[in-house]
Amino acid sequence: MQDLIDIVEMILFALLLYIGWMQDMYLLTGKPTPALEKPKKKRNLKPKSPKDCPYCQSEHLGGCVYPEIGGVRPWQEVKSKRGRPKTYSSEGYACVNEACDYYQITAETIHALRRDGTRNQCEAVTQWECGACGKKHTAWLGTPQYRLKTCSHKVTLAIHLSMKGMNQADISEVLEHSEKTIQRWLDRGGRHSERLHEEKLTGLALTHIQLDELFTRVRQRGKRTRVWTAIDGQTRLLVARAIGGRKHLSAHELMHQVVKRLADEMMPIFTSDGLNHYYYTLTTHFGQWTVVTGKWKPVWQVAQDLLYGQFRKVKSGYRLKRVYTKILCGTRDQMESGLKGLGFTGKTQTAYVERLNLTLRHIIAALARRTMALA
């Protein structure tokens, strides 16, 4: 027993000597001993190419190709002069029959649409008939109300209540419709808004784009989901958005939409937070393939006029310790002069997209923090 006690005392004495030696080394050198230092690895970001973007490799995000109206004879010259003259304006509507010569021609002076009464007992909706092929459709074609017998104000109210945080069961009780019907209205409204966004926002001349993401909890999946946003710094226009996880796939989806919205040969100034996914997606979509001597395959080179800076935050727990900026594409002088030329202060920041995130959390209950309204 005495031998065991002596061994334990010797081990404790050796441990105390080692601790004292470590303290002396720290006092003499002013820094920890090499045994306690953790080597810092400098991470060099490597640019990507369009081969790394799954959306560039696929064609399911391409726009619709509409036929040209050149060479189509106006219907007023084809039809007979007899009959009642046209009294209702059909400007903006078109025939939906692909076999018709006037397919998707919205000009009133060219297409062959004429009014054919009204439909829907709850709310009168004009019905149009094509005089060339006889195809009929209502004025609600292409809207969330198409082929619905419910009044439009009920569908609008259901979407508005859902944005305010009311669940589908309560909306069903208020409007006296089933939950499946409410869900179908919400799905229709979301798909229509997305199509409208893609159709109208094309060929934009944007000069400064800020990127960021915010998270929310999804009830069905039981995990966090990010809402990726891109906003124009001058007009505060929401250019693109993507919903997904904190992965490269979602970042590629966001940047692919941004490139589709921009006009040809437009190179905005990009700023974001410290997430490196943005750097990879920017270098993927802004550049060109060049032939390099000595290599049998073309090499992807990032655009030389691409300017991209990050606004990084250093936190300790929930407290913000300090902030700093880092320029990943271009130089700091080019970034400051470019932002000052657009009317900004010249500092790399993401204030406008952060303000957009706060606005989204205020108007959409599912994005609010610490709430029972989950997405």
KAGI-V779758 format. One record per residue. N is the residue number from 1. RES is the residue in one letter. PSI is psi in radians with two decimals (999 if undefined). OMEGA is omega in whole degrees, 0 to 359 (999 if undefined). Layout:
BEGIN
n={N & N}
res={RES & RES}
psi={PSI & PSI}
omega={OMEGA & OMEGA}
END
This chain:
BEGIN
n={1 & 2 & 3 & 4 & 5 & 6 & 7 & 8 & 9 & 10 & 11 & 12 & 13 & 14 & 15 & 16 & 17 & 18 & 19 & 20 & 21 & 22 & 23 & 24 & 25 & 26 & 27 & 28 & 29 & 30 & 31 & 32 & 33 & 34 & 35 & 36 & 37 & 38 & 39 & 40 & 41 & 42 & 43 & 44 & 45 & 46 & 47 & 48 & 49 & 50 & 51 & 52 & 53 & 54 & 55 & 56 & 57 & 58 & 59 & 60 & 61 & 62 & 63 & 64 & 65 & 66 & 67 & 68 & 69 & 70 & 71 & 72 & 73 & 74 & 75 & 76 & 77 & 78 & 79 & 80 & 81 & 82 & 83 & 84 & 85 & 86 & 87 & 88 & 89 & 90 & 91 & 92 & 93 & 94 & 95 & 96 & 97 & 98 & 99 & 100 & 101 & 102 & 103 & 104 & 105 & 106 & 107 & 108 & 109 & 110 & 111 & 112 & 113 & 114 & 115 & 116 & 117 & 118 & 119 & 120 & 121 & 122 & 123 & 124 & 125 & 126 & 127 & 128 & 129 & 130 & 131 & 132 & 133 & 134 & 135 & 136 & 137 & 138 & 139 & 140 & 141 & 142 & 143 & 144 & 145 & 146 & 147 & 148 & 149 & 150 & 151 & 152 & 153 & 154 & 155 & 156 & 157 & 158 & 159 & 160 & 161 & 162 & 163 & 164 & 165 & 166 & 167 & 168 & 169 & 170 & 171 & 172 & 173 & 174 & 175 & 176 & 177 & 178 & 179 & 180 & 181 & 182 & 183 & 184 & 185 & 186 & 187 & 188 & 189 & 190 & 191 & 192 & 193 & 194 & 195 & 196 & 197 & 198 & 199 & 200 & 201 & 202 & 203 & 204 & 205 & 206 & 207 & 208 & 209 & 210 & 211 & 212 & 213 & 214 & 215 & 216 & 217 & 218 & 219 & 220 & 221 & 222 & 223 & 224 & 225 & 226 & 227 & 228 & 229 & 230 & 231 & 232 & 233 & 234 & 235 & 236 & 237 & 238 & 239 & 240 & 241 & 242 & 243 & 244 & 245 & 246 & 247 & 248 & 249 & 250 & 251 & 252 & 253 & 254 & 255 & 256 & 257 & 258 & 259 & 260 & 261 & 262 & 263 & 264 & 265 & 266 & 267 & 268 & 269 & 270 & 271 & 272 & 273 & 274 & 275 & 276 & 277 & 278 & 279 & 280 & 281 & 282 & 283 & 284 & 285 & 286 & 287 & 288 & 289 & 290 & 291 & 292 & 293 & 294 & 295 & 296 & 297 & 298 & 299 & 300 & 301 & 302 & 303 & 304 & 305 & 306 & 307 & 308 & 309 & 310 & 311 & 312 & 313 & 314 & 315 & 316 & 317 & 318 & 319 & 320 & 321 & 322 & 323 & 324 & 325 & 326 & 327 & 328 & 329 & 330 & 331 & 332 & 333 & 334 & 335 & 336 & 337 & 338 & 339 & 340 & 341 & 342 & 343 & 344 & 345 & 346 & 347 & 348 & 349 & 350 & 351 & 352 & 353 & 354 & 355 & 356 & 357 & 358 & 359 & 360 & 361 & 362 & 363 & 364 & 365 & 366 & 367 & 368 & 369 & 370 & 371 & 372 & 373 & 374 & 375}
res={M & Q & D & L & I & D & I & V & E & M & I & L & F & A & L & L & L & Y & I & G & W & M & Q & D & M & Y & L & L & T & G & K & P & T & P & A & L & E & K & P & K & K & K & R & N & L & K & P & K & S & P & K & D & C & P & Y & C & Q & S & E & H & L & G & G & C & V & Y & P & E & I & G & G & V & R & P & W & Q & E & V & K & S & K & R & G & R & P & K & T & Y & S & S & E & G & Y & A & C & V & N & E & A & C & D & Y & Y & Q & I & T & A & E & T & I & H & A & L & R & R & D & G & T & R & N & Q & C & E & A & V & T & Q & W & E & C & G & A & C & G & K & K & H & T & A & W & L & G & T & P & Q & Y & R & L & K & T & C & S & H & K & V & T & L & A & I & H & L & S & M & K & G & M & N & Q & A & D & I & S & E & V & L & E & H & S & E & K & T & I & Q & R & W & L & D & R & G & G & R & H & S & E & R & L & H & E & E & K & L & T & G & L & A & L & T & H & I & Q & L & D & E & L & F & T & R & V & R & Q & R & G & K & R & T & R & V & W & T & A & I & D & G & Q & T & R & L & L & V & A & R & A & I & G & G & R & K & H & L & S & A & H & E & L & M & H & Q & V & V & K & R & L & A & D & E & M & M & P & I & F & T & S & D & G & L & N & H & Y & Y & Y & T & L & T & T & H & F & G & Q & W & T & V & V & T & G & K & W & K & P & V & W & Q & V & A & Q & D & L & L & Y & G & Q & F & R & K & V & K & S & G & Y & R & L & K & R & V & Y & T & K & I & L & C & G & T & R & D & Q & M & E & S & G & L & K & G & L & G & F & T & G & K & T & Q & T & A & Y & V & E & R & L & N & L & T & L & R & H & I & I & A & A & L & A & R & R & T & M & A & L & A}
psi={-0.70 & -0.58 & -0.70 & -0.68 & -0.69 & -0.67 & -0.76 & -0.71 & -0.69 & -0.70 & -0.77 & -0.69 & -0.70 & -0.66 & -0.69 & -0.69 & -0.69 & -0.73 & -0.72 & -0.68 & -0.67 & -0.69 & -0.70 & -0.71 & -0.65 & -0.67 & -0.61 & -0.78 & -0.39 & 0.13 & 2.80 & 2.76 & 2.73 & -0.42 & -0.49 & -0.15 & 2.45 & 2.07 & 2.29 & 2.18 & 2.15 & 2.09 & 2.06 & 2.11 & 2.29 & 2.29 & 2.69 & 3.06 & 2.94 & -0.29 & -0.35 & -0.14 & 2.01 & -0.44 & -0.48 & -0.47 & -0.32 & 2.98 & 0.19 & -0.18 & 0.11 & 2.69 & 2.86 & 2.54 & 2.05 & 2.54 & 2.66 & 2.53 & -0.01 & 2.35 & -0.13 & 2.21 & 2.28 & 2.51 & -0.48 & -0.48 & -0.33 & -0.74 & 2.91 & 2.64 & -0.22 & 2.86 & 3.03 & 2.41 & 2.73 & 2.23 & -0.25 & 2.32 & 2.28 & 0.36 & 2.28 & -0.24 & 2.81 & 2.85 & 2.46 & 0.12 & 2.03 & -0.43 & -0.11 & 2.57 & -0.37 & 0.51 & 2.16 & 0.50 & 2.00 & -0.10 & 2.19 & -0.53 & -0.10 & -0.82 & 3.05 & 0.46 & 2.53 & 2.68 & 2.40 & 0.94 & -2.82 & 2.80 & 2.96 & 2.00 & -0.59 & -0.73 & 2.09 & 2.19 & 2.29 & 2.40 & 2.35 & 2.54 & 2.36 & 2.13 & -0.32 & -0.77 & -0.23 & 0.12 & 2.38 & 2.57 & 2.76 & 2.97 & -0.22 & 0.07 & 2.30 & 0.13 & 2.87 & -0.26 & -0.06 & 2.25 & 0.47 & 2.40 & 0.02 & 2.62 & 2.60 & -0.54 & -0.47 & -0.74 & -0.72 & -0.70 & -0.66 & -0.74 & -0.68 & -0.75 & -0.60 & -0.67 & -0.54 & -0.10 & -0.03 & 2.33 & 2.96 & -0.53 & -0.75 & -0.67 & -0.67 & -0.66 & -0.65 & -0.81 & -0.10 & 0.80 & 2.77 & 2.81 & -0.58 & -0.64 & -0.75 & -0.73 & -0.67 & -0.65 & -0.75 & -0.71 & -0.72 & -0.77 & -0.69 & -0.77 & -0.67 & -0.71 & -0.67 & -0.74 & -0.72 & -0.68 & -0.75 & -0.54 & -0.69 & -0.65 & 1.45 & 2.60 & 0.68 & 2.39 & 1.43 & 2.52 & -0.42 & 2.08 & 2.28 & 2.42 & 2.48 & 3.00 & 2.60 & 2.69 & 2.72 & 2.83 & 2.40 & 2.27 & -0.76 & -0.69 & -0.47 & 0.53 & 3.05 & 2.50 & 2.38 & 2.49 & 1.86 & 2.29 & 2.63 & 2.20 & 2.54 & 2.26 & -0.48 & -0.82 & -0.13 & 0.54 & 2.29 & 1.81 & -0.82 & 2.80 & 2.66 & 2.56 & 2.20 & -2.89 & -3.09 & 1.19 & 2.94 & -0.53 & -0.76 & -0.67 & -0.67 & -0.66 & -0.75 & -0.85 & -0.55 & -0.68 & -0.67 & -0.76 & -0.64 & -0.54 & -0.49 & 2.65 & 2.93 & 2.44 & 0.49 & 2.34 & 1.52 & 2.95 & 2.25 & 2.41 & 2.61 & -3.05 & -2.88 & 0.20 & 2.16 & -0.13 & -0.59 & -0.64 & -0.76 & -0.73 & -0.61 & -0.80 & -0.35 & -0.68 & -0.24 & 1.75 & -2.93 & 2.72 & 2.28 & 2.64 & 2.14 & 2.38 & 2.29 & -0.13 & 2.36 & -0.10 & 2.54 & 2.59 & 2.39 & 2.17 & 2.31 & 2.54 & 2.33 & -0.49 & 0.21 & 2.21 & 2.15 & 2.22 & 2.67 & 2.43 & 1.80 & 2.55 & 2.38 & 2.05 & 2.65 & 1.69 & -2.11 & 0.10 & 2.46 & 2.06 & -0.88 & 2.91 & 2.66 & 2.86 & 2.67 & 2.26 & 2.05 & -0.51 & 2.15 & -2.94 & 2.90 & -0.64 & -0.69 & -0.69 & -0.81 & -0.77 & -0.64 & -0.74 & -0.66 & -0.60 & -0.39 & -0.02 & 0.15 & 3.10 & -0.28 & -0.08 & 2.50 & 2.02 & 2.92 & 0.67 & -0.66 & -0.69 & -0.52 & -0.65 & -0.63 & -0.73 & -0.69 & -0.67 & -0.74 & -0.67 & -0.46 & -0.69 & -0.33 & 1.99 & -0.57 & -0.29 & -0.09 & 2.64 & 2.51 & 1.02 & 2.79 & -0.20 & 1.64 & 2.68 & 999}
omega={180 & 179 & 179 & 179 & 179 & 180 & 179 & 179 & 178 & 179 & 179 & 180 & 178 & 179 & 178 & 176 & 180 & 179 & 178 & 178 & 179 & 179 & 178 & 179 & 180 & 180 & 182 & 185 & 182 & 179 & 183 & 178 & 181 & 181 & 181 & 181 & 175 & 181 & 180 & 179 & 178 & 184 & 177 & 180 & 179 & 180 & 180 & 179 & 178 & 177 & 180 & 180 & 180 & 181 & 174 & 180 & 180 & 183 & 184 & 177 & 181 & 180 & 179 & 178 & 181 & 181 & 178 & 183 & 179 & 179 & 178 & 181 & 179 & 183 & 179 & 178 & 182 & 186 & 180 & 179 & 180 & 178 & 182 & 179 & 181 & 183 & 181 & 181 & 179 & 180 & 181 & 178 & 184 & 176 & 184 & 179 & 183 & 180 & 182 & 178 & 182 & 182 & 177 & 173 & 186 & 181 & 182 & 182 & 183 & 187 & 187 & 181 & 175 & 183 & 180 & 177 & 181 & 178 & 178 & 181 & 182 & 183 & 184 & 180 & 181 & 175 & 181 & 178 & 178 & 181 & 182 & 183 & 179 & 179 & 182 & 173 & 181 & 179 & 178 & 180 & 182 & 179 & 177 & 182 & 186 & 180 & 172 & 180 & 180 & 178 & 184 & 183 & 177 & 179 & 178 & 179 & 179 & 178 & 180 & 179 & 178 & 177 & 180 & 176 & 179 & 182 & 186 & 179 & 179 & 177 & 178 & 180 & 181 & 184 & 178 & 173 & 181 & 180 & 177 & 177 & 178 & 179 & 179 & 177 & 181 & 178 & 179 & 179 & 179 & 179 & 179 & 179 & 179 & 178 & 179 & 179 & 181 & 183 & 187 & 185 & 177 & 178 & 183 & 177 & 182 & 185 & 182 & 183 & 177 & 186 & 178 & 178 & 175 & 186 & 174 & 180 & 180 & 186 & 186 & 182 & 180 & 179 & 181 & 178 & 180 & 172 & 182 & 183 & 175 & 186 & 176 & 185 & 183 & 183 & 183 & 181 & 175 & 187 & 184 & 176 & 178 & 181 & 180 & 180 & 179 & 184 & 180 & 182 & 179 & 178 & 177 & 178 & 179 & 182 & 177 & 177 & 179 & 180 & 178 & 181 & 186 & 174 & 181 & 176 & 175 & 180 & 180 & 172 & 184 & 173 & 181 & 174 & 187 & 180 & 184 & 177 & 181 & 179 & 181 & 181 & 178 & 179 & 178 & 189 & 182 & 181 & 180 & 176 & 180 & 179 & 182 & 180 & 180 & 178 & 185 & 176 & 176 & 182 & 179 & 179 & 180 & 180 & 183 & 181 & 178 & 178 & 181 & 178 & 180 & 174 & 188 & 180 & 177 & 184 & 172 & 188 & 178 & 183 & 178 & 182 & 181 & 177 & 177 & 181 & 180 & 180 & 182 & 179 & 184 & 178 & 181 & 178 & 177 & 179 & 181 & 180 & 178 & 179 & 178 & 177 & 178 & 179 & 179 & 182 & 182 & 180 & 177 & 183 & 180 & 186 & 186 & 178 & 174 & 176 & 176 & 178 & 178 & 177 & 178 & 179 & 179 & 186 & 179 & 187 & 182 & 179 & 181 & 179 & 177 & 181 & 177 & 181 & 180 & 179 & 999}
END
